[in-house]
């Protein structure tokens, strides 16, 4: 860990995909820093805003009444330019011109890669706060927004189940998550889905169809199949076509998409985000930089930023097995 440096002014940004609960983290960073007699600057629109010098002063009032809001009051973006060393040099220069002593980056592994490079190349003290609905960052068991995304998925599937029951239908419900099946698996368990397709490109259709036929024989009149979006959104339509062409099974598709990114964060996401934001400022204050406020074993722990640069696409075998065992 680096030796503590004076932290008179810190900056905070949200970067990459937005996630419910980010505002709670921003609020915690700002108010914790103010309590430690630091000045706080908010960077608007992530790394893109940083490169434009779009930093605004923040105080306790500026983060009032944002805890319950989805999205991020600072805005966010994806910035491919930040992959270039000369662009990172300019970002470091801007931070120094603004007298920023430390930086809190709220986002996913792509955002953390940018923060890590700033620290390695330009000795900018940084701390990462994991925020992505996908829950797919190495080094932490939880990321801000996951609980809300699953809750939104459950809310939607419960409603879809009503109409599926009324019409004796099969629904393929596609949820977000990109390369990570975590949202799909948890939504499947919590809605009693008959099947979860966690890797659309490697679907075992014989097992899927066998389950549908067994259910029909028992008198089941609706089937919910949760589909992880995979690398390309719209995977549910591929599943629908395969079922129709090869098994003569008709189904309906519902894609939840960005619905799962929005909305008021759950109490769990608000609390975790607030805790992570608090610990991020404490880490800057004590010189424990190039770290991430990870959730491990039910508490917030600082882990090296380098451990959190990759995605964690591992399948939760227990939860997947739970879905399969209960959907009989």
KAURZI-V600830 format. One record per residue. N is the residue number from 1. PHI is phi in whole degrees, 0 to 359 (NA if undefined). Layout:
BEGIN
n->N phi->PHI
n->N phi->PHI
END
This chain:
BEGIN
n->1 phi->NA
n->2 phi->287
n->3 phi->289
n->4 phi->301
n->5 phi->247
n->6 phi->302
n->7 phi->246
n->8 phi->272
n->9 phi->224
n->10 phi->238
n->11 phi->236
n->12 phi->227
n->13 phi->219
n->14 phi->247
n->15 phi->219
n->16 phi->79
n->17 phi->292
n->18 phi->286
n->19 phi->213
n->20 phi->301
n->21 phi->111
n->22 phi->300
n->23 phi->295
n->24 phi->296
n->25 phi->293
n->26 phi->301
n->27 phi->301
n->28 phi->294
n->29 phi->299
n->30 phi->297
n->31 phi->286
n->32 phi->293
n->33 phi->296
n->34 phi->298
n->35 phi->296
n->36 phi->264
n->37 phi->62
n->38 phi->255
n->39 phi->274
n->40 phi->233
n->41 phi->245
n->42 phi->263
n->43 phi->265
n->44 phi->274
n->45 phi->63
n->46 phi->61
n->47 phi->295
n->48 phi->297
n->49 phi->293
n->50 phi->300
n->51 phi->294
n->52 phi->268
n->53 phi->70
n->54 phi->272
n->55 phi->246
n->56 phi->237
n->57 phi->295
n->58 phi->233
n->59 phi->225
n->60 phi->301
n->61 phi->291
n->62 phi->291
n->63 phi->247
n->64 phi->285
n->65 phi->61
n->66 phi->245
n->67 phi->304
n->68 phi->272
n->69 phi->267
n->70 phi->281
n->71 phi->69
n->72 phi->212
n->73 phi->293
n->74 phi->272
n->75 phi->74
n->76 phi->208
n->77 phi->194
n->78 phi->251
n->79 phi->231
n->80 phi->296
n->81 phi->302
n->82 phi->292
n->83 phi->288
n->84 phi->271
n->85 phi->303
n->86 phi->293
n->87 phi->288
n->88 phi->295
n->89 phi->300
n->90 phi->296
n->91 phi->298
n->92 phi->297
n->93 phi->298
n->94 phi->296
n->95 phi->300
n->96 phi->290
n->97 phi->296
n->98 phi->272
n->99 phi->61
n->100 phi->277
n->101 phi->267
n->102 phi->203
n->103 phi->228
n->104 phi->253
n->105 phi->247
n->106 phi->257
n->107 phi->173
n->108 phi->258
n->109 phi->293
n->110 phi->295
n->111 phi->296
n->112 phi->293
n->113 phi->299
n->114 phi->298
n->115 phi->296
n->116 phi->298
n->117 phi->295
n->118 phi->300
n->119 phi->289
n->120 phi->294
n->121 phi->274
n->122 phi->229
n->123 phi->57
n->124 phi->278
n->125 phi->294
n->126 phi->229
n->127 phi->223
n->128 phi->261
n->129 phi->240
n->130 phi->289
n->131 phi->225
n->132 phi->196
n->133 phi->292
n->134 phi->286
n->135 phi->52
n->136 phi->232
n->137 phi->261
n->138 phi->299
n->139 phi->94
n->140 phi->226
n->141 phi->276
n->142 phi->210
n->143 phi->233
n->144 phi->302
n->145 phi->106
n->146 phi->296
n->147 phi->299
n->148 phi->295
n->149 phi->298
n->150 phi->293
n->151 phi->300
n->152 phi->296
n->153 phi->298
n->154 phi->297
n->155 phi->302
n->156 phi->291
n->157 phi->294
n->158 phi->302
n->159 phi->289
n->160 phi->296
n->161 phi->300
n->162 phi->302
n->163 phi->286
n->164 phi->297
n->165 phi->297
n->166 phi->295
n->167 phi->246
n->168 phi->54
n->169 phi->243
n->170 phi->256
n->171 phi->243
n->172 phi->259
n->173 phi->254
n->174 phi->269
n->175 phi->244
n->176 phi->284
n->177 phi->142
n->178 phi->50
n->179 phi->281
n->180 phi->262
n->181 phi->270
n->182 phi->301
n->183 phi->298
n->184 phi->299
n->185 phi->294
n->186 phi->293
n->187 phi->296
n->188 phi->298
n->189 phi->298
n->190 phi->281
n->191 phi->246
n->192 phi->67
n->193 phi->300
n->194 phi->285
n->195 phi->199
n->196 phi->237
n->197 phi->263
n->198 phi->269
n->199 phi->226
n->200 phi->306
n->201 phi->285
n->202 phi->235
n->203 phi->286
n->204 phi->271
n->205 phi->292
n->206 phi->297
n->207 phi->295
n->208 phi->299
n->209 phi->292
n->210 phi->300
n->211 phi->295
n->212 phi->297
n->213 phi->293
n->214 phi->297
n->215 phi->297
n->216 phi->300
n->217 phi->296
n->218 phi->277
n->219 phi->96
n->220 phi->296
n->221 phi->244
n->222 phi->208
n->223 phi->221
n->224 phi->248
n->225 phi->243
n->226 phi->274
n->227 phi->241
n->228 phi->289
n->229 phi->296
n->230 phi->69
n->231 phi->290
n->232 phi->235
n->233 phi->303
n->234 phi->102
n->235 phi->300
n->236 phi->299
n->237 phi->292
n->238 phi->293
n->239 phi->296
n->240 phi->303
n->241 phi->295
n->242 phi->296
n->243 phi->296
n->244 phi->289
n->245 phi->287
n->246 phi->254
n->247 phi->231
n->248 phi->55
n->249 phi->249
n->250 phi->272
n->251 phi->210
n->252 phi->243
n->253 phi->249
n->254 phi->229
n->255 phi->253
n->256 phi->285
n->257 phi->54
n->258 phi->291
n->259 phi->307
n->260 phi->283
n->261 phi->273
n->262 phi->263
n->263 phi->93
n->264 phi->294
n->265 phi->292
n->266 phi->293
n->267 phi->301
n->268 phi->298
n->269 phi->295
n->270 phi->298
n->271 phi->291
n->272 phi->299
n->273 phi->297
n->274 phi->297
n->275 phi->296
n->276 phi->294
n->277 phi->298
n->278 phi->300
n->279 phi->294
n->280 phi->296
n->281 phi->292
n->282 phi->300
n->283 phi->295
n->284 phi->299
n->285 phi->296
n->286 phi->266
n->287 phi->81
n->288 phi->272
n->289 phi->263
n->290 phi->56
n->291 phi->230
n->292 phi->231
n->293 phi->279
n->294 phi->275
n->295 phi->260
n->296 phi->222
n->297 phi->54
n->298 phi->80
n->299 phi->216
n->300 phi->275
n->301 phi->229
n->302 phi->273
n->303 phi->236
n->304 phi->302
n->305 phi->304
n->306 phi->299
n->307 phi->285
n->308 phi->247
n->309 phi->272
n->310 phi->253
n->311 phi->283
n->312 phi->247
n->313 phi->262
n->314 phi->297
n->315 phi->275
n->316 phi->287
n->317 phi->300
n->318 phi->296
n->319 phi->295
n->320 phi->296
n->321 phi->296
n->322 phi->299
n->323 phi->301
n->324 phi->292
n->325 phi->290
n->326 phi->273
n->327 phi->268
n->328 phi->249
END
